[in-house]
Amino acid sequence: MNTSSTCRRLTLSLLVTALFAYPAVAQQSFGIDAGDDAYRLNEYADLSTIIAEVREVEHLPLIPPTLTVVEWSEYGDRLETALSSGHRGLKYAALRLIIAYGEHFDLSEDAVFDVMRIYRDGDADRVRRMAVVALARMDSDWAMKFLERSVRFEKSDQVKHTIRSILHERNHRLTSL
């Protein structure tokens, strides 16, 4: 599969997610009325084709783009801007990108605090878990100490398990050096 095909499929999956999972975002971003019949899928075949393509994209290996050090730095600056924005969709997308490419750039302490805020104030466990994994990918000692202290008070078993797994992995990595 060539790169342009992969990009098209990834864009398609993001658009489908935006239209179905975040209709308010779709309306705000694209000027689409979520109830507009022109943007609803009318046939089951169309929906099953899109879902099959999205599933195929999920199994593709994640290949980081070939960027220079300066471009990775600019990329990190833009992620920091997204994290500090008031738009939830931008924040969540930034978390995903930090998880995917976190080893390529150094983010500021402000970005670490923004991710910690998402973890602390997140409205859903899956978002809070994503923030925990993003904190681990940011490789901040301060954030790891925060997670060590907060795991005792965590109410969600899933989030607590994620934190413990990350801390265990980090401790294992540090002791094996």
C-alpha positions in Angstrom: 0.0 0.0 0.0 1.5 3.3 -0.9 1.7 6.4 1.3 -1.0 8.4 -0.5 -3.5 5.6 0.0 -2.6 5.4 3.6 -3.1 9.1 4.1 -6.5 9.0 2.3 -7.6 6.2 4.5 -6.4 7.9 7.7 -8.1 11.1 6.6 -11.3 9.2 5.9 -11.2 7.5 9.3 -10.7 10.9 11.0 -13.6 12.4 9.1 -15.9 9.5 9.9 -15.0 9.8 13.6 -15.6 13.6 13.5 -19.0 13.2 11.8 -20.3 10.3 13.9 -18.6 10.8 17.3 -18.4 14.6 17.4 -21.3 16.0 15.4 -20.9 19.4 17.1 -17.2 19.5 16.1 -18.3 18.6 12.5 -20.8 21.4 12.5 -18.3 23.9 13.9 -15.4 22.9 11.7 -17.2 22.1 8.4 -20.4 24.1 8.8 -22.3 20.8 8.6 -25.6 20.3 10.3 -25.3 17.0 12.1 -28.9 16.2 11.1 -28.5 17.1 7.5 -29.5 14.1 5.3 -26.9 15.0 2.7 -24.2 13.9 5.2 -25.8 10.8 6.5 -24.8 7.5 5.0 -27.9 6.1 3.3 -26.7 2.6 2.5 -25.3 -0.1 4.8 -22.8 -1.0 2.1 -21.2 2.5 2.3 -20.9 2.3 6.1 -19.4 -1.3 6.0 -16.9 -0.2 3.4 -15.8 2.8 5.5 -15.6 0.6 8.7 -13.5 -2.0 6.8 -11.1 0.7 5.6 -10.8 2.2 9.1 -10.1 -1.3 10.5 -7.4 -1.8 7.9 -5.8 1.5 8.8 -5.7 0.4 12.5 -3.5 -2.6 11.7 -1.0 -0.6 9.8 2.4 0.0 11.5 2.9 3.6 12.7 5.7 5.0 10.6 6.9 8.4 11.8 7.3 11.1 9.2 10.8 11.9 8.2 11.3 15.4 9.7 14.4 17.4 10.6 15.2 18.3 14.2 13.9 21.9 13.5 10.7 20.5 12.0 10.1 18.2 15.0 10.7 21.2 17.3 8.0 23.2 15.4 5.7 20.2 15.5 6.2 20.1 19.3 5.4 23.8 19.5 2.2 23.3 17.7 1.3 20.4 19.9 1.8 22.7 22.9 -0.5 25.2 21.4 -3.1 22.6 20.9 -2.8 21.4 24.5 -3.3 24.9 25.8 -6.3 25.6 23.6 -9.8 25.4 24.9 -10.9 23.0 22.2 -11.3 19.4 23.5 -10.8 17.8 20.1 -7.5 19.6 19.6 -6.3 18.5 23.0 -7.3 14.9 22.4 -5.6 14.9 19.0 -2.5 16.4 20.6 -2.5 13.6 23.2 -2.7 11.0 20.4 0.2 12.6 18.6 2.3 12.8 21.7 1.7 9.1 22.3 2.7 8.3 18.7 5.7 10.5 18.3 6.7 11.6 21.9 10.3 10.5 21.6 11.0 12.9 18.7 10.5 16.2 20.6 10.9 17.8 24.0 7.8 19.5 25.3 7.9 22.3 27.9 6.8 22.0 31.5 3.6 24.0 30.6 2.7 21.2 28.2 3.3 18.6 30.9 1.0 20.6 33.2 -1.7 20.8 30.5 -1.6 17.0 30.1 -1.7 16.6 33.9 -4.7 18.8 33.9 -6.4 16.6 31.3 -5.6 13.6 33.5 -6.9 15.2 36.6 -10.0 16.9 35.2 -10.9 14.5 32.4 -14.5 13.6 32.0 -14.0 10.0 30.8 -11.7 7.3 31.9 -10.5 6.7 28.3 -9.4 10.3 28.1 -7.7 10.2 31.5 -5.9 7.0 30.5 -4.7 8.6 27.3 -3.3 11.5 29.3 -1.5 9.1 31.6 0.1 7.4 28.6 1.0 10.7 27.1 2.7 11.8 30.3 4.8 8.6 30.2 5.8 9.4 26.6 6.8 12.9 27.6 9.4 11.3 29.9 9.1 13.9 32.7 10.4 12.9 36.1 8.1 15.4 37.7 5.0 13.9 36.0 6.1 10.4 37.0 6.4 11.4 40.6 2.9 13.0 40.3 1.5 9.7 39.0 3.2 7.8 41.8 1.5 10.0 44.4 -1.8 10.1 42.7 -2.2 6.3 42.1 -3.2 5.8 45.7 -6.1 8.2 45.4 -7.3 7.1 41.9 -11.0 5.9 42.0 -11.1 4.3 38.6 -9.7 0.8 38.4 -8.8 1.1 34.7 -6.9 4.4 35.2 -5.2 3.0 38.3 -4.1 -0.1 36.3 -2.8 2.1 33.5 -0.8 4.2 35.9 0.6 1.1 37.7 1.6 -0.4 34.3 3.4 2.8 33.2 5.2 3.1 36.5 6.2 -0.6 36.4 7.5 -0.3 32.9 9.5 2.9 33.7 11.0 1.3 36.8 11.9 -1.8 34.8 13.5 0.4 32.1 15.5 2.4 34.7 16.8 -0.7 36.6 17.9 -2.4 33.4 20.1 0.5 32.4 
